[in-house]
């Protein structure tokens, strides 16, 4: 095994043309800067796994950028702050589909930290294969490598699968772009990297990437425990992934492939096949506090006693999502102060407030029952209107998601989107996923059962009989339930549906949709795929650009 630093940052920051990992290393611990060959204890492996999770959970990785990218490519959000449009760069380039022109920063940050997590996961797997870790305290199962090996391997494989999957969705053309899915996928490596010489490797095909992800997840499902057990696990494990997180990610993979049978089978293993769900839905009137205003480790975090949250990125002050006013997901979505009547006189010229608001297209597609639906009533701020008589669905009535925080005070907290966790997998997504798969298998009773569970939790009446187009109704429920959670563009690509320009057509001179000629963008368009950073291509002679 070659000598290398287990922090996994030596090459990556420079390769992607980004800031170094120095600040992150200071946050974790100076002892991470040791040679991998010197990792000898379970405790030291836990440090490495903590580094992997801390990297991917950052507000510029899975805890922020990935969530925003999934929506800004799509049609459910619109530009709210003209400064966001007039000073293009980062995520606004994604929204206007001009991200290929000059600024790759938003996706490059994500690539930096997903590669960081991936490299640490690879290091853990290589250390385990070398059989160099010893039991530091005989008689303590938490420090016994024989008893922890499987769990640690399962975690490393889960993190690697998560990073490869998300890189594939953002960098590769969608599943089905070529008949055999041989088109280039992620920039991920499956070995540790210590110097630029390690960067000479070809990009995996999308098919190979998905196969590798599914292989890692099948092993992770088998190796990971069902929950944290303080008698068997060190506290480091409590906020991390268990076997159900592996199943949730596996379901997303099959969903993205539109593999009906496999997705259905995995959803059954995840949710359970009885009359109750393994991860019971949070009551409708508690969705805001119970799902989106969680902070730190809760009684149900990776616990035997479960609620709707399957896995969350637990906030660590100073590192993860929503830790400050300037965290990406907060600046994009959170209305921090009410607008004045003068500002609301022309909502298309606002120069303050969050970057994004919910689009008119979202209002149309969701078609909320505004009297009963608790998602409309508690998860969306609809109070900002040009005047008291403005119609509820008018472009002059601004809608803002409350999932990522609301107007705050001098003492900001989780309610304002500061120091809050990010729920990454919750059972509502997979209940609706299973509903669609059941409907497409002509299991109308099962599909209605799952659909009605989501409807009734939201305060709506159960459907006694299926609508004329049951699948379309389930997909409408997806829009109502999962808005601003980062899945919209991926769902459209899965369904091979064009991306509607939405509110982009109402921008000055239609500038926001000029790149696509203000027409629906095909599901396999280059406009919704990132380029590979040139710095990576310069260092890796075997890598290829997307087109």
ChimeraX attribute file (.defattr): number of C-alpha atoms within 10 A of each C-alpha:
attribute: neighborCount
match mode: 1-to-1
recipient: residues
	/A:1	8
	/A:2	10
	/A:3	11
	/A:4	18
	/A:5	20
	/A:6	30
	/A:7	27
	/A:8	28
	/A:9	25
	/A:10	19
	/A:11	18
	/A:12	25
	/A:13	21
	/A:14	17
	/A:15	19
	/A:16	23
	/A:17	16
	/A:18	14
	/A:19	12
	/A:20	16
	/A:21	20
	/A:22	11
	/A:23	9
	/A:24	16
	/A:25	16
	/A:26	12
	/A:27	12
	/A:28	17
	/A:29	11
	/A:30	10
	/A:31	13
	/A:32	19
	/A:33	15
	/A:34	14
	/A:35	14
	/A:36	24
	/A:37	17
	/A:38	14
	/A:39	21
	/A:40	17
	/A:41	17
	/A:42	23
	/A:43	19
	/A:44	16
	/A:45	23
	/A:46	17
	/A:47	18
	/A:48	25
	/A:49	25
	/A:50	18
	/A:51	25
	/A:52	28
	/A:53	27
	/A:54	24
	/A:55	28
	/A:56	27
	/A:57	27
	/A:58	25
	/A:59	27
	/A:60	28
	/A:61	27
	/A:62	26
	/A:63	29
	/A:64	25
	/A:65	24
	/A:66	24
	/A:67	22
	/A:68	26
	/A:69	24
	/A:70	21
	/A:71	22
	/A:72	25
	/A:73	25
	/A:74	26
	/A:75	22
	/A:76	27
	/A:77	27
	/A:78	25
	/A:79	25
	/A:80	26
	/A:81	20
	/A:82	18
	/A:83	16
	/A:84	20
	/A:85	20
	/A:86	10
	/A:87	10
	/A:88	17
	/A:89	19
	/A:90	19
	/A:91	26
	/A:92	25
	/A:93	24
	/A:94	27
	/A:95	28
	/A:96	22
	/A:97	24
	/A:98	21
	/A:99	24
	/A:100	16
	/A:101	10
	/A:102	11
	/A:103	18
	/A:104	21
	/A:105	18
	/A:106	22
	/A:107	25
	/A:108	23
	/A:109	22
	/A:110	27
	/A:111	29
	/A:112	26
	/A:113	27
	/A:114	28
	/A:115	27
	/A:116	27
	/A:117	30
	/A:118	31
	/A:119	29
	/A:120	30
	/A:121	32
	/A:122	25
	/A:123	26
	/A:124	26
	/A:125	21
	/A:126	18
	/A:127	20
	/A:128	18
	/A:129	11
	/A:130	11
	/A:131	11
	/A:132	15
	/A:133	22
	/A:134	15
	/A:135	19
	/A:136	15
	/A:137	13
	/A:138	11
	/A:139	9
	/A:140	13
	/A:141	16
	/A:142	22
	/A:143	20
	/A:144	21
	/A:145	25
	/A:146	13
	/A:147	15
	/A:148	20
	/A:149	17
	/A:150	18
	/A:151	22
	/A:152	24
	/A:153	23
	/A:154	27
	/A:155	32
	/A:156	28
	/A:157	29
	/A:158	31
	/A:159	28
	/A:160	27
	/A:161	28
	/A:162	24
	/A:163	27
	/A:164	25
	/A:165	25
	/A:166	18
	/A:167	23
	/A:168	24
	/A:169	22
	/A:170	23
	/A:171	22
	/A:172	28
	/A:173	24
	/A:174	25
	/A:175	24
	/A:176	18
	/A:177	17
	/A:178	11
	/A:179	8
	/A:180	11
	/A:181	19
	/A:182	16
	/A:183	20
	/A:184	23
	/A:185	29
	/A:186	24
	/A:187	24
	/A:188	22
	/A:189	20
	/A:190	14
	/A:191	15
	/A:192	21
	/A:193	23
	/A:194	20
	/A:195	12
	/A:196	14
	/A:197	11
	/A:198	14
	/A:199	21
	/A:200	14
	/A:201	14
	/A:202	17
	/A:203	21
	/A:204	22
	/A:205	19
	/A:206	27
	/A:207	19
	/A:208	17
	/A:209	25
	/A:210	23
	/A:211	14
	/A:212	18
	/A:213	23
	/A:214	22
	/A:215	14
	/A:216	23
	/A:217	29
	/A:218	17
	/A:219	18
	/A:220	29
	/A:221	22
	/A:222	14
	/A:223	20
	/A:224	25
	/A:225	18
	/A:226	16
	/A:227	22
	/A:228	22
	/A:229	16
	/A:230	11
	/A:231	10
	/A:232	14
	/A:233	19
	/A:234	17
	/A:235	13
	/A:236	13
	/A:237	20
	/A:238	18
	/A:239	23
	/A:240	19
	/A:241	28
	/A:242	26
	/A:243	25
	/A:244	24
	/A:245	27
	/A:246	29
	/A:247	24
	/A:248	25
	/A:249	21
	/A:250	28
	/A:251	26
	/A:252	19
	/A:253	24
	/A:254	20
	/A:255	23
	/A:256	21
	/A:257	19
	/A:258	19
	/A:259	13
	/A:260	17
	/A:261	14
	/A:262	17
	/A:263	24
	/A:264	22
	/A:265	14
	/A:266	20
	/A:267	25
	/A:268	19
	/A:269	14
	/A:270	24
	/A:271	21
	/A:272	13
	/A:273	11
	/A:274	8
	/A:275	7
	/A:276	11
	/A:277	19
	/A:278	20
	/A:279	19
	/A:280	15
	/A:281	22
	/A:282	19
	/A:283	14
	/A:284	18
	/A:285	15
	/A:286	12
	/A:287	20
	/A:288	20
	/A:289	14
	/A:290	16
	/A:291	20
	/A:292	21
	/A:293	23
	/A:294	21
	/A:295	22
	/A:296	17
	/A:297	16
	/A:298	11
	/A:299	10
	/A:300	16
	/A:301	23
	/A:302	27
	/A:303	17
	/A:304	12
	/A:305	11
	/A:306	16
	/A:307	20
	/A:308	22
	/A:309	22
	/A:310	26
	/A:311	23
	/A:312	25
	/A:313	27
	/A:314	26
	/A:315	25
	/A:316	19
	/A:317	14
	/A:318	13
	/A:319	19
	/A:320	28
	/A:321	30
	/A:322	31
	/A:323	23
	/A:324	19
	/A:325	16
	/A:326	12
	/A:327	20
	/A:328	22
	/A:329	25
	/A:330	26
	/A:331	20
	/A:332	22
	/A:333	26
	/A:334	26
	/A:335	27
	/A:336	18
	/A:337	13
	/A:338	12
	/A:339	17
	/A:340	11
	/A:341	12
	/A:342	9
	/A:343	15
	/A:344	19
	/A:345	15
	/A:346	11
	/A:347	20
	/A:348	17
	/A:349	14
	/A:350	17
	/A:351	16
	/A:352	16
	/A:353	20
	/A:354	21
	/A:355	25
	/A:356	26
	/A:357	23
	/A:358	24
	/A:359	22
	/A:360	21
	/A:361	17
	/A:362	20
	/A:363	18
	/A:364	11
	/A:365	15
	/A:366	19
	/A:367	15
	/A:368	18
	/A:369	13
	/A:370	11
	/A:371	10
	/A:372	13
	/A:373	20
	/A:374	22
	/A:375	22
	/A:376	21
	/A:377	16
	/A:378	17
	/A:379	21
	/A:380	17
	/A:381	20
	/A:382	17
	/A:383	13
	/A:384	20
	/A:385	22
	/A:386	22
	/A:387	12
	/A:388	10
	/A:389	8
	/A:390	13
	/A:391	12
	/A:392	16
	/A:393	14
	/A:394	13
	/A:395	18
	/A:396	18
	/A:397	21
	/A:398	22
	/A:399	27
	/A:400	25
	/A:401	23
	/A:402	23
	/A:403	27
	/A:404	28
	/A:405	28
	/A:406	23
	/A:407	15
	/A:408	17
	/A:409	10
	/A:410	5
	/A:411	7
	/A:412	16
	/A:413	18
	/A:414	21
	/A:415	21
	/A:416	24
	/A:417	32
	/A:418	26
	/A:419	26
	/A:420	26
	/A:421	27
	/A:422	30
	/A:423	19
	/A:424	19
	/A:425	20
	/A:426	21
	/A:427	23
	/A:428	25
	/A:429	19
	/A:430	23
	/A:431	24
	/A:432	24
	/A:433	24
	/A:434	27
	/A:435	28
	/A:436	27
	/A:437	25
	/A:438	22
	/A:439	19
	/A:440	15
	/A:441	14
	/A:442	11
	/A:443	13
	/A:444	16
	/A:445	14
	/A:446	17
	/A:447	25
	/A:448	24
	/A:449	17
	/A:450	21
	/A:451	26
	/A:452	21
	/A:453	19
	/A:454	23
	/A:455	20
	/A:456	16
	/A:457	20
	/A:458	21
	/A:459	17
	/A:460	16
	/A:461	13
	/A:462	15
	/A:463	13
	/A:464	9
	/A:465	10
	/A:466	15
	/A:467	12
	/A:468	8
	/A:469	9
	/A:470	19
	/A:471	18
	/A:472	12
	/A:473	14
	/A:474	24
	/A:475	18
	/A:476	15
	/A:477	20
	/A:478	21
	/A:479	18
	/A:480	20
	/A:481	20
	/A:482	14
	/A:483	19
	/A:484	24
	/A:485	19
	/A:486	22
	/A:487	20
	/A:488	24
	/A:489	24
	/A:490	21
	/A:491	19
	/A:492	19
	/A:493	25
	/A:494	17
	/A:495	14
	/A:496	17
	/A:497	15
	/A:498	17
	/A:499	21
	/A:500	18
	/A:501	25
	/A:502	20
	/A:503	21
	/A:504	22
	/A:505	17
	/A:506	15
	/A:507	16
	/A:508	10
	/A:509	10
	/A:510	14
	/A:511	15
	/A:512	25
	/A:513	23
	/A:514	17
	/A:515	14
	/A:516	16
	/A:517	13
	/A:518	16
	/A:519	15
	/A:520	14
	/A:521	21
	/A:522	17
	/A:523	22
	/A:524	19
	/A:525	15
	/A:526	16
	/A:527	19
	/A:528	30
	/A:529	20
	/A:530	22
	/A:531	20
	/A:532	23
	/A:533	18
	/A:534	14
	/A:535	13
	/A:536	18
	/A:537	18
	/A:538	11
	/A:539	17
	/A:540	19
	/A:541	12
	/A:542	12
	/A:543	19
	/A:544	15
	/A:545	13
	/A:546	15
	/A:547	7
